[in-house]
Amino acid sequence: MPLEATRNYFELFQLPPMFQLDLDQLESRYREIQGRVHPDKAAHLSDAEKRLFLQWATIANEAYTTLKRPLDRARYLLRIHGIDTREEDNTAMPPEFLLEQIEWREQLLAAVALKSLTALDSLAARLRKEMNSLLGSLATLLDVERRHPAAADVVRQLAFFEKLRRDIELAQTELEE
């Protein structure tokens, strides 16, 4: 077997199970693992061994993608600590957050109606700032305070912002075309 079985993605890359990761180290370890388990390395092996290499390459890709993206990394960290973010069925949010979401959406609709790339760019910049602030809070909640239920609340908020970010990017792309 090209790799030993691991319990989680952090162990696979020999990284501490933390929200704040050294992304260069993650990248380096990913490339190292891919070099060991890439299916081309198994070309001379039996079909069963080729499948094993392919399975490990798939696991490494999935693990890398999950740990590379902050929101996915937070979800994964919570999951390994037994916390389900329940994003699909728990949309309960503080009223002020929901009002902010309505305001963000209204600003997006207004920018699209005006066909204003400048307004969309400004909205995207403000959103990045807001998301970075929440990501900082998430790092504190997960890595320092270890308040996992509170971190799950922040993850749900970030999921709202992530959808808004994609919608802004889509609107920007459509206006640029």
N, CA and C atoms as an extended XYZ file, in Angstrom:
531
Properties=species:S:1:pos:R:3:atomname:S:1:resname:S:1:resid:I:1 pbc="F F F"
N         0.853       -1.171        0.000 N   MET     1
C         0.000        0.000        0.000 CA  MET     1
C         0.905        1.242        0.000 C   MET     1
N         0.609        2.231       -0.849 N   PRO     2
C         1.482        3.391       -0.959 CA  PRO     2
C         1.456        4.297        0.277 C   PRO     2
N         0.368        4.321        1.014 N   LEU     3
C         0.239        5.158        2.211 CA  LEU     3
C        -0.393        4.330        3.314 C   LEU     3
N        -0.102        4.699        4.536 N   GLU     4
C        -0.781        4.041        5.646 CA  GLU     4
C        -2.157        4.657        5.816 C   GLU     4
N        -3.085        3.856        6.259 N   ALA     5
C        -4.430        4.373        6.496 CA  ALA     5
C        -4.373        5.464        7.569 C   ALA     5
N        -5.099        6.531        7.336 N   THR     6
C        -5.131        7.638        8.290 CA  THR     6
C        -6.558        7.852        8.755 C   THR     6
N        -6.679        8.482        9.910 N   ARG     7
C        -8.005        8.726       10.456 CA  ARG     7
C        -8.648        9.974        9.876 C   ARG     7
N        -7.837       10.971        9.483 N   ASN     8
C        -8.433       12.176        8.928 CA  ASN     8
C        -7.475       12.858        7.952 C   ASN     8
N        -7.985       13.887        7.305 N   TYR     9
C        -7.217       14.586        6.273 CA  TYR     9
C        -5.968       15.267        6.837 C   TYR     9
N        -6.064       15.788        8.051 N   PHE    10
C        -4.907       16.442        8.646 CA  PHE    10
C        -3.781       15.439        8.850 C   PHE    10
N        -4.136       14.263        9.322 N   GLU    11
C        -3.125       13.219        9.522 CA  GLU    11
C        -2.522       12.794        8.186 C   GLU    11
N        -3.340       12.738        7.148 N   LEU    12
C        -2.850       12.363        5.827 CA  LEU    12
C        -1.698       13.276        5.405 C   LEU    12
N        -1.845       14.580        5.671 N   PHE    13
C        -0.822       15.555        5.284 CA  PHE    13
C         0.146       15.886        6.427 C   PHE    13
N         0.012       15.163        7.540 N   GLN    14
C         0.870       15.367        8.711 CA  GLN    14
C         0.842       16.829        9.156 C   GLN    14
N        -0.367       17.359        9.272 N   LEU    15
C        -0.580       18.733        9.698 CA  LEU    15
C        -1.409       18.736       10.983 C   LEU    15
N        -1.222       19.745       11.816 N   PRO    16
C        -2.048       19.824       13.022 CA  PRO    16
C        -3.500       20.099       12.636 C   PRO    16
N        -4.451       19.519       13.353 N   PRO    17
C        -5.866       19.744       13.026 CA  PRO    17
C        -6.311       21.133       13.494 C   PRO    17
N        -5.963       22.129       12.683 N   MET    18
C        -6.257       23.516       13.023 CA  MET    18
C        -6.856       24.240       11.825 C   MET    18
N        -7.616       25.274       12.118 N   PHE    19
C        -8.197       26.074       11.050 CA  PHE    19
C        -7.120       26.868       10.321 C   PHE    19
N        -6.215       27.469       11.098 N   GLN    20
C        -5.148       28.242       10.475 CA  GLN    20
C        -4.029       27.293       10.079 C   GLN    20
N        -3.953       27.038        8.787 N   LEU    21
C        -2.954       26.116        8.262 CA  LEU    21
C        -1.898       26.872        7.483 C   LEU    21
N        -0.725       26.283        7.407 N   ASP    22
C         0.310       26.773        6.509 CA  ASP    22
C        -0.027       26.176        5.135 C   ASP    22
N        -0.604       27.006        4.262 N   LEU    23
C        -1.065       26.498        2.967 CA  LEU    23
C         0.094       26.065        2.074 C   LEU    23
N         1.265       26.669        2.249 N   ASP    24
C         2.440       26.229        1.483 CA  ASP    24
C         2.845       24.817        1.901 C   ASP    24
N         2.764       24.553        3.203 N   GLN    25
C         3.081       23.215        3.709 CA  GLN    25
C         2.048       22.200        3.205 C   GLN    25
N         0.784       22.592        3.205 N   LEU    26
C        -0.271       21.717        2.672 CA  LEU    26
C         0.020       21.387        1.214 C   LEU    26
N         0.329       22.399        0.435 N   GLU    27
C         0.632       22.208       -0.990 CA  GLU    27
C         1.821       21.273       -1.178 C   GLU    27
N         2.870       21.492       -0.401 N   SER    28
C         4.075       20.676       -0.507 CA  SER    28
C         3.785       19.210       -0.171 C   SER    28
N         3.055       18.993        0.892 N   ARG    29
C         2.746       17.611        1.297 CA  ARG    29
C         1.798       16.951        0.290 C   ARG    29
N         0.898       17.731       -0.263 N   TYR    30
C        -0.006       17.196       -1.284 CA  TYR    30
C         0.803       16.728       -2.499 C   TYR    30
N         1.716       17.559       -2.960 N   ARG    31
C         2.536       17.189       -4.125 CA  ARG    31
C         3.377       15.943       -3.830 C   ARG    31
N         3.873       15.863       -2.614 N   GLU    32
C         4.655       14.691       -2.214 CA  GLU    32
C         3.794       13.424       -2.278 C   GLU    32
N         2.601       13.505       -1.730 N   ILE    33
C         1.699       12.346       -1.734 CA  ILE    33
C         1.296       11.998       -3.161 C   ILE    33
N         0.957       13.001       -3.958 N   GLN    34
C         0.559       12.741       -5.340 CA  GLN    34
C         1.708       12.083       -6.104 C   GLN    34
N         2.922       12.474       -5.783 N   GLY    35
C         4.071       11.848       -6.423 CA  GLY    35
C         4.190       10.373       -6.087 C   GLY    35
N         3.703       10.001       -4.911 N   ARG    36
C         3.787        8.598       -4.480 CA  ARG    36
C         2.613        7.761       -4.956 C   ARG    36
N         1.439        8.376       -5.116 N   VAL    37
C         0.239        7.564       -5.399 CA  VAL    37
C        -0.374        7.834       -6.766 C   VAL    37
N         0.273        8.670       -7.575 N   HIS    38
C        -0.304        8.958       -8.890 CA  HIS    38
C        -0.467        7.648       -9.665 C   HIS    38
N        -1.621        7.467      -10.305 N   PRO    39
C        -1.877        6.208      -11.028 CA  PRO    39
C        -0.797        5.838      -12.042 C   PRO    39
N        -0.091        6.812      -12.606 N   ASP    40
C         0.983        6.493      -13.555 CA  ASP    40
C         2.102        5.688      -12.885 C   ASP    40
N         2.277        5.861      -11.583 N   LYS    41
C         3.302        5.115      -10.842 CA  LYS    41
C         2.937        3.638      -10.733 C   LYS    41
N         1.667        3.323      -10.960 N   ALA    42
C         1.183        1.947      -10.802 CA  ALA    42
C         1.022        1.225      -12.138 C   ALA    42
N         1.482        1.813      -13.211 N   ALA    43
C         1.261        1.235      -14.537 CA  ALA    43
C         1.744       -0.207      -14.649 C   ALA    43
N         2.791       -0.556      -13.960 N   HIS    44
C         3.378       -1.901      -14.051 CA  HIS    44
C         2.786       -2.877      -13.031 C   HIS    44
N         1.865       -2.408      -12.200 N   LEU    45
C         1.316       -3.241      -11.127 CA  LEU    45
C         0.039       -3.963      -11.558 C   LEU    45
N        -0.451       -4.816      -10.683 N   SER    46
C        -1.682       -5.560      -10.962 CA  SER    46
C        -2.874       -4.599      -10.960 C   SER    46
N        -3.997       -5.063      -11.494 N   ASP    47
C        -5.204       -4.236      -11.532 CA  ASP    47
C        -5.652       -3.832      -10.130 C   ASP    47
N        -5.547       -4.746       -9.187 N   ALA    48
C        -5.947       -4.436       -7.806 CA  ALA    48
C        -5.058       -3.337       -7.231 C   ALA    48
N        -3.765       -3.426       -7.485 N   GLU    49
C        -2.849       -2.399       -6.984 CA  GLU    49
C        -3.072       -1.057       -7.691 C   GLU    49
N        -3.411       -1.116       -8.973 N   LYS    50
C        -3.720        0.118       -9.704 CA  LYS    50
C        -4.945        0.798       -9.100 C   LYS    50
N        -5.954        0.006       -8.758 N   ARG    51
C        -7.156        0.563       -8.131 CA  ARG    51
C        -6.825        1.200       -6.785 C   ARG    51
N        -5.938        0.568       -6.040 N   LEU    52
C        -5.527        1.103       -4.746 CA  LEU    52
C        -4.827        2.458       -4.921 C   LEU    52
N        -3.940        2.537       -5.903 N   PHE    53
C        -3.272        3.811       -6.178 CA  PHE    53
C        -4.304        4.874       -6.567 C   PHE    53
N        -5.253        4.505       -7.395 N   LEU    54
C        -6.290        5.445       -7.819 CA  LEU    54
C        -7.131        5.900       -6.627 C   LEU    54
N        -7.458        4.966       -5.741 N   GLN    55
C        -8.227        5.331       -4.540 CA  GLN    55
C        -7.459        6.320       -3.678 C   GLN    55
N        -6.159        6.072       -3.486 N   TRP    56
C        -5.358        6.984       -2.671 CA  TRP    56
C        -5.213        8.343       -3.339 C   TRP    56
N        -5.059        8.354       -4.652 N   ALA    57
C        -4.961        9.636       -5.367 CA  ALA    57
C        -6.263       10.415       -5.209 C   ALA    57
N        -7.385        9.717       -5.272 N   THR    58
C        -8.692       10.359       -5.110 CA  THR    58
C        -8.846       10.916       -3.699 C   THR    58
N        -8.462       10.125       -2.706 N   ILE    59
C        -8.527       10.588       -1.310 CA  ILE    59
C        -7.635       11.811       -1.115 C   ILE    59
N        -6.437       11.761       -1.660 N   ALA    60
C        -5.510       12.901       -1.515 CA  ALA    60
C        -6.094       14.147       -2.169 C   ALA    60
N        -6.700       13.999       -3.346 N   ASN    61
C        -7.315       15.152       -4.026 CA  ASN    61
C        -8.455       15.725       -3.199 C   ASN    61
N        -9.300       14.861       -2.696 N   GLU    62
C       -10.443       15.305       -1.887 CA  GLU    62
C        -9.961       15.993       -0.607 C   GLU    62
N        -8.974       15.404        0.036 N   ALA    63
C        -8.442       15.974        1.275 CA  ALA    63
C        -7.810       17.339        1.012 C   ALA    63
N        -7.042       17.435       -0.049 N   TYR    64
C        -6.378       18.695       -0.389 CA  TYR    64
C        -7.407       19.789       -0.688 C   TYR    64
N        -8.388       19.466       -1.492 N   THR    65
C        -9.425       20.439       -1.840 CA  THR    65
C       -10.170       20.903       -0.595 C   THR    65
N       -10.488       19.987        0.287 N   THR    66
C       -11.206       20.327        1.519 CA  THR    66
C       -10.375       21.230        2.418 C   THR    66
N        -9.117       20.880        2.634 N   LEU    67
C        -8.286       21.652        3.553 CA  LEU    67
C        -7.825       22.980        2.957 C   LEU    67
N        -7.788       23.075        1.655 N   LYS    68
C        -7.337       24.308        1.006 CA  LYS    68
C        -8.374       25.427        1.133 C   LYS    68
N        -9.639       25.079        1.100 N   ARG    69
C       -10.709       26.081        1.149 CA  ARG    69
C       -11.115       26.329        2.601 C   ARG    69
N       -11.032       27.586        3.062 N   PRO    70
C       -11.302       27.870        4.479 CA  PRO    70
C       -12.673       27.392        4.969 C   PRO    70
N       -13.720       27.637        4.219 N   LEU    71
C       -15.049       27.236        4.675 CA  LEU    71
C       -15.167       25.716        4.750 C   LEU    71
N       -14.651       25.030        3.740 N   ASP    72
C       -14.676       23.567        3.753 CA  ASP    72
C       -13.803       23.010        4.883 C   ASP    72
N       -12.656       23.663        5.119 N   ARG    73
C       -11.764       23.233        6.203 CA  ARG    73
C       -12.466       23.371        7.553 C   ARG    73
N       -13.193       24.484        7.745 N   ALA    74
C       -13.929       24.682        9.001 CA  ALA    74
C       -15.009       23.620        9.163 C   ALA    74
N       -15.742       23.354        8.096 N   ARG    75
C       -16.777       22.310        8.158 CA  ARG    75
C       -16.155       20.967        8.533 C   ARG    75
N       -15.025       20.647        7.913 N   TYR    76
C       -14.372       19.374        8.170 CA  TYR    76
C       -13.876       19.295        9.620 C   TYR    76
N       -13.259       20.361       10.093 N   LEU    77
C       -12.801       20.390       11.485 CA  LEU    77
C       -13.965       20.165       12.445 C   LEU    77
N       -15.064       20.835       12.187 N   LEU    78
C       -16.235       20.650       13.045 CA  LEU    78
C       -16.734       19.208       12.978 C   LEU    78
N       -16.741       18.646       11.778 N   ARG    79
C       -17.218       17.265       11.613 CA  ARG    79
C       -16.356       16.284       12.406 C   ARG    79
N       -15.020       16.480       12.382 N   ILE    80
C       -14.173       15.537       13.128 CA  ILE    80
C       -14.280       15.763       14.628 C   ILE    80
N       -14.860       16.887       15.036 N   HIS    81
C       -15.140       17.128       16.453 CA  HIS    81
C       -16.598       16.802       16.797 C   HIS    81
N       -17.277       16.130       15.870 N   GLY    82
C       -18.636       15.671       16.147 CA  GLY    82
C       -19.710       16.738       16.024 C   GLY    82
N       -19.411       17.839       15.340 N   ILE    83
C       -20.378       18.919       15.181 CA  ILE    83
C       -20.871       18.953       13.738 C   ILE    83
N       -22.173       18.856       13.585 N   ASP    84
C       -22.817       18.988       12.272 CA  ASP    84
C       -23.287       20.432       12.136 C   ASP    84
N       -22.850       21.118       11.097 N   THR    85
C       -23.235       22.521       10.922 CA  THR    85
C       -24.703       22.676       10.548 C   THR    85
N       -25.301       21.606       10.097 N   ARG    86
C       -26.739       21.587        9.768 CA  ARG    86
C       -27.137       22.765        8.868 C   ARG    86
N       -26.321       23.063        7.898 N   GLU    87
C       -26.596       24.179        6.999 CA  GLU    87
C       -27.863       23.963        6.167 C   GLU    87
N       -28.199       22.707        5.915 N   GLU    88
C       -29.364       22.410        5.090 CA  GLU    88
C       -30.674       22.682        5.822 C   GLU    88
N       -30.674       22.439        7.137 N   ASP    89
C       -31.953       22.547        7.853 CA  ASP    89
C       -31.948       23.539        9.014 C   ASP    89
N       -30.811       24.124        9.322 N   ASN    90
C       -30.759       25.100       10.413 CA  ASN    90
C       -30.392       26.458        9.838 C   ASN    90
N       -31.399       27.195        9.445 N   THR    91
C       -31.171       28.525        8.882 CA  THR    91
C       -31.519       29.613        9.890 C   THR    91
N       -31.669       29.223       11.151 N   ALA    92
C       -31.950       30.213       12.194 CA  ALA    92
C       -30.728       31.106       12.358 C   ALA    92
N       -30.951       32.381       12.187 N   MET    93
C       -29.876       33.367       12.294 CA  MET    93
C       -30.374       34.531       13.128 C   MET    93
N       -29.442       35.278       13.711 N   PRO    94
C       -29.862       36.482       14.425 CA  PRO    94
C       -30.596       37.428       13.467 C   PRO    94
N       -31.647       38.086       13.928 N   PRO    95
C       -32.421       38.974       13.053 CA  PRO    95
C       -31.564       40.043       12.364 C   PRO    95
N       -30.572       40.588       13.078 N   GLU    96
C       -29.731       41.621       12.464 CA  GLU    96
C       -28.919       41.059       11.297 C   GLU    96
N       -28.494       39.796       11.406 N   PHE    97
C       -27.762       39.168       10.309 CA  PHE    97
C       -28.678       38.997        9.103 C   PHE    97
N       -29.903       38.564        9.349 N   LEU    98
C       -30.849       38.378        8.247 CA  LEU    98
C       -31.190       39.713        7.574 C   LEU    98
N       -31.309       40.763        8.366 N   LEU    99
C       -31.553       42.094        7.787 CA  LEU    99
C       -30.366       42.534        6.926 C   LEU    99
N       -29.166       42.255        7.410 N   GLU   100
C       -27.977       42.568        6.608 CA  GLU   100
C       -27.996       41.806        5.290 C   GLU   100
N       -28.426       40.550        5.325 N   GLN   101
C       -28.491       39.753        4.104 CA  GLN   101
C       -29.461       40.377        3.101 C   GLN   101
N       -30.578       40.856        3.590 N   ILE   102
C       -31.552       41.518        2.714 CA  ILE   102
C       -30.921       42.764        2.091 C   ILE   102
N       -30.196       43.527        2.901 N   GLU   103
C       -29.539       44.736        2.387 CA  GLU   103
C       -28.491       44.388        1.332 C   GLU   103
N       -27.691       43.356        1.591 N   TRP   104
C       -26.694       42.920        0.607 CA  TRP   104
C       -27.382       42.556       -0.713 C   TRP   104
N       -28.457       41.788       -0.613 N   ARG   105
C       -29.173       41.350       -1.823 CA  ARG   105
C       -29.770       42.533       -2.573 C   ARG   105
N       -30.323       43.498       -1.836 N   GLU   106
C       -30.889       44.684       -2.479 CA  GLU   106
C       -29.799       45.469       -3.210 C   GLU   106
N       -28.626       45.580       -2.602 N   GLN   107
C       -27.518       46.281       -3.244 CA  GLN   107
C       -27.048       45.543       -4.491 C   GLN   107
N       -27.048       44.227       -4.427 N   LEU   108
C       -26.675       43.431       -5.595 CA  LEU   108
C       -27.687       43.654       -6.715 C   LEU   108
N       -28.969       43.580       -6.391 N   LEU   109
C       -30.010       43.799       -7.405 CA  LEU   109
C       -29.915       45.193       -8.009 C   LEU   109
N       -29.651       46.198       -7.177 N   ALA   110
C       -29.531       47.569       -7.668 CA  ALA   110
C       -28.335       47.709       -8.616 C   ALA   110
N       -27.199       47.113       -8.262 N   ALA   111
C       -26.007       47.182       -9.108 CA  ALA   111
C       -26.250       46.493      -10.441 C   ALA   111
N       -26.954       45.371      -10.410 N   VAL   112
C       -27.267       44.649      -11.645 CA  VAL   112
C       -28.236       45.470      -12.497 C   VAL   112
N       -29.251       46.041      -11.862 N   ALA   113
C       -30.237       46.845      -12.595 CA  ALA   113
C       -29.569       48.043      -13.258 C   ALA   113
N       -28.582       48.637      -12.594 N   LEU   114
C       -27.862       49.784      -13.152 CA  LEU   114
C       -26.758       49.359      -14.121 C   LEU   114
N       -26.522       48.051      -14.187 N   LYS   115
C       -25.433       47.502      -15.002 CA  LYS   115
C       -24.105       48.163      -14.632 C   LYS   115
N       -23.894       48.299      -13.312 N   SER   116
C       -22.722       48.997      -12.791 CA  SER   116
C       -21.672       48.015      -12.295 C   SER   116
N       -20.654       47.839      -13.103 N   LEU   117
C       -19.539       46.983      -12.707 CA  LEU   117
C       -18.799       47.608      -11.516 C   LEU   117
N       -18.742       48.922      -11.473 N   THR   118
C       -18.104       49.612      -10.361 CA  THR   118
C       -18.826       49.294       -9.051 C   THR   118
N       -20.152       49.345       -9.074 N   ALA   119
C       -20.926       49.037       -7.870 CA  ALA   119
C       -20.732       47.579       -7.464 C   ALA   119
N       -20.682       46.677       -8.441 N   LEU   120
C       -20.458       45.257       -8.133 CA  LEU   120
C       -19.070       45.047       -7.550 C   LEU   120
N       -18.072       45.721       -8.116 N   ASP   121
C       -16.709       45.598       -7.595 CA  ASP   121
C       -16.630       46.106       -6.159 C   ASP   121
N       -17.297       47.214       -5.891 N   SER   122
C       -17.322       47.774       -4.542 CA  SER   122
C       -18.011       46.816       -3.574 C   SER   122
N       -19.116       46.249       -4.012 N   LEU   123
C       -19.857       45.282       -3.193 CA  LEU   123
C       -18.989       44.058       -2.906 C   LEU   123
N       -18.278       43.588       -3.931 N   ALA   124
C       -17.399       42.419       -3.761 CA  ALA   124
C       -16.278       42.723       -2.773 C   ALA   124
N       -15.711       43.921       -2.841 N   ALA   125
C       -14.633       44.293       -1.921 CA  ALA   125
C       -15.142       44.351       -0.480 C   ALA   125
N       -16.317       44.931       -0.285 N   ARG   126
C       -16.905       44.992        1.057 CA  ARG   126
C       -17.202       43.595        1.580 C   ARG   126
N       -17.692       42.735        0.686 N   LEU   127
C       -18.002       41.363        1.086 CA  LEU   127
C       -16.739       40.606        1.482 C   LEU   127
N       -15.655       40.779        0.723 N   ARG   128
C       -14.382       40.123        1.070 CA  ARG   128
C       -13.936       40.542        2.471 C   ARG   128
N       -14.069       41.829        2.755 N   LYS   129
C       -13.680       42.344        4.066 CA  LYS   129
C       -14.528       41.700        5.164 C   LYS   129
N       -15.833       41.613        4.943 N   GLU   130
C       -16.743       41.006        5.919 CA  GLU   130
C       -16.426       39.521        6.107 C   GLU   130
N       -16.177       38.829        5.006 N   MET   131
C       -15.859       37.404        5.094 CA  MET   131
C       -14.528       37.183        5.809 C   MET   131
N       -13.541       38.028        5.534 N   ASN   132
C       -12.246       37.893        6.210 CA  ASN   132
C       -12.393       38.098        7.708 C   ASN   132
N       -13.246       39.019        8.092 N   SER   133
C       -13.501       39.240        9.516 CA  SER   133
C       -14.113       37.986       10.153 C   SER   133
N       -15.079       37.391        9.468 N   LEU   134
C       -15.703       36.166        9.985 CA  LEU   134
C       -14.707       35.011       10.017 C   LEU   134
N       -13.833       34.941        9.023 N   LEU   135
C       -12.818       33.887        9.009 CA  LEU   135
C       -11.856       34.060       10.182 C   LEU   135
N       -11.545       35.302       10.525 N   GLY   136
C       -10.714       35.559       11.701 CA  GLY   136
C       -11.408       35.104       12.977 C   GLY   136
N       -12.701       35.388       13.070 N   SER   137
C       -13.474       34.930       14.232 CA  SER   137
C       -13.488       33.409       14.295 C   SER   137
N       -13.629       32.803       13.147 N   LEU   138
C       -13.666       31.346       13.072 CA  LEU   138
C       -12.341       30.744       13.540 C   LEU   138
N       -11.236       31.358       13.153 N   ALA   139
C        -9.921       30.872       13.589 CA  ALA   139
C        -9.822       30.916       15.111 C   ALA   139
N       -10.289       31.994       15.701 N   THR   140
C       -10.246       32.110       17.157 CA  THR   140
C       -11.144       31.065       17.813 C   THR   140
N       -12.359       30.923       17.287 N   LEU   141
C       -13.306       29.971       17.876 CA  LEU   141
C       -12.812       28.531       17.769 C   LEU   141
N       -12.189       28.189       16.649 N   LEU   142
C       -11.752       26.804       16.435 CA  LEU   142
C       -10.393       26.502       17.056 C   LEU   142
N        -9.430       27.391       16.849 N   ASP   143
C        -8.049       27.087       17.238 CA  ASP   143
C        -7.697       27.519       18.663 C   ASP   143
N        -8.329       28.571       19.144 N   VAL   144
C        -7.954       29.116       20.443 CA  VAL   144
C        -8.975       28.740       21.512 C   VAL   144
N       -10.217       29.140       21.271 N   GLU   145
C       -11.255       28.938       22.287 CA  GLU   145
C       -11.894       27.556       22.233 C   GLU   145
N       -11.782       26.899       21.082 N   ARG   146
C       -12.370       25.566       20.867 CA  ARG   146
C       -13.865       25.556       21.190 C   ARG   146
N       -14.533       26.591       20.759 N   ARG   147
C       -15.985       26.718       20.941 CA  ARG   147
C       -16.657       26.277       19.644 C   ARG   147
N       -16.761       24.964       19.478 N   HIS   148
C       -17.239       24.388       18.231 CA  HIS   148
C       -18.685       24.750       17.882 C   HIS   148
N       -19.636       24.727       18.814 N   PRO   149
C       -21.005       25.126       18.443 CA  PRO   149
C       -21.072       26.583       17.956 C   PRO   149
N       -20.319       27.470       18.588 N   ALA   150
C       -20.289       28.871       18.135 CA  ALA   150
C       -19.641       28.960       16.751 C   ALA   150
N       -18.617       28.141       16.522 N   ALA   151
C       -17.969       28.120       15.205 CA  ALA   151
C       -18.944       27.641       14.135 C   ALA   151
N       -19.803       26.685       14.481 N   ALA   152
C       -20.809       26.203       13.519 CA  ALA   152
C       -21.753       27.334       13.114 C   ALA   152
N       -22.090       28.212       14.047 N   ASP   153
C       -22.930       29.370       13.723 CA  ASP   153
C       -22.232       30.276       12.716 C   ASP   153
N       -20.942       30.498       12.920 N   VAL   154
C       -20.176       31.348       12.001 CA  VAL   154
C       -20.075       30.676       10.632 C   VAL   154
N       -19.905       29.367       10.594 N   VAL   155
C       -19.854       28.643        9.322 CA  VAL   155
C       -21.164       28.843        8.553 C   VAL   155
N       -22.275       28.770        9.249 N   ARG   156
C       -23.571       28.985        8.582 CA  ARG   156
C       -23.662       30.408        8.022 C   ARG   156
N       -23.155       31.378        8.765 N   GLN   157
C       -23.153       32.759        8.261 CA  GLN   157
C       -22.255       32.873        7.028 C   GLN   157
N       -21.078       32.266        7.104 N   LEU   158
C       -20.163       32.299        5.966 CA  LEU   158
C       -20.759       31.616        4.736 C   LEU   158
N       -21.570       30.594        4.947 N   ALA   159
C       -22.220       29.926        3.817 CA  ALA   159
C       -23.157       30.903        3.093 C   ALA   159
N       -23.866       31.749        3.845 N   PHE   160
C       -24.704       32.779        3.233 CA  PHE   160
C       -23.844       33.721        2.393 C   PHE   160
N       -22.732       34.170        2.983 N   PHE   161
C       -21.849       35.097        2.286 CA  PHE   161
C       -21.190       34.447        1.070 C   PHE   161
N       -20.874       33.169        1.172 N   GLU   162
C       -20.265       32.462        0.042 CA  GLU   162
C       -21.225       32.424       -1.143 C   GLU   162
N       -22.480       32.180       -0.873 N   LYS   163
C       -23.478       32.192       -1.957 CA  LYS   163
C       -23.581       33.590       -2.555 C   LYS   163
N       -23.588       34.603       -1.723 N   LEU   164
C       -23.635       35.981       -2.205 CA  LEU   164
C       -22.393       36.287       -3.037 C   LEU   164
N       -21.225       35.826       -2.596 N   ARG   165
C       -19.985       36.042       -3.351 CA  ARG   165
C       -20.081       35.436       -4.749 C   ARG   165
N       -20.610       34.215       -4.830 N   ARG   166
C       -20.772       33.571       -6.144 CA  ARG   166
C       -21.760       34.354       -7.010 C   ARG   166
N       -22.829       34.853       -6.411 N   ASP   167
C       -23.820       35.624       -7.171 CA  ASP   167
C       -23.225       36.930       -7.681 C   ASP   167
N       -22.399       37.581       -6.879 N   ILE   168
C       -21.735       38.814       -7.317 CA  ILE   168
C       -20.781       38.504       -8.469 C   ILE   168
N       -19.992       37.439       -8.337 N   GLU   169
C       -19.064       37.060       -9.391 CA  GLU   169
C       -19.798       36.750      -10.688 C   GLU   169
N       -20.935       36.067      -10.588 N   LEU   170
C       -21.732       35.770      -11.764 CA  LEU   170
C       -22.220       37.055      -12.426 C   LEU   170
N       -22.714       37.985      -11.617 N   ALA   171
C       -23.186       39.266      -12.150 CA  ALA   171
C       -22.035       40.033      -12.796 C   ALA   171
N       -20.847       40.012      -12.182 N   GLN   172
C       -19.689       40.686      -12.759 CA  GLN   172
C       -19.340       40.070      -14.105 C   GLN   172
N       -19.313       38.749      -14.182 N   THR   173
C       -18.997       38.052      -15.427 CA  THR   173
C       -19.996       38.408      -16.519 C   THR   173
N       -21.272       38.410      -16.166 N   GLU   174
C       -22.300       38.727      -17.158 CA  GLU   174
C       -22.173       40.158      -17.660 C   GLU   174
N       -21.827       41.081      -16.792 N   LEU   175
C       -21.667       42.477      -17.235 CA  LEU   175
C       -20.417       42.669      -18.067 C   LEU   175
N       -19.368       41.908      -17.773 N   GLU   176
C       -18.126       42.026      -18.526 CA  GLU   176
C       -18.249       41.461      -19.934 C   GLU   176
N       -19.212       40.590      -20.177 N   GLU   177
C       -19.343       39.947      -21.489 CA  GLU   177
C       -20.087       40.773      -22.470 C   GLU   177
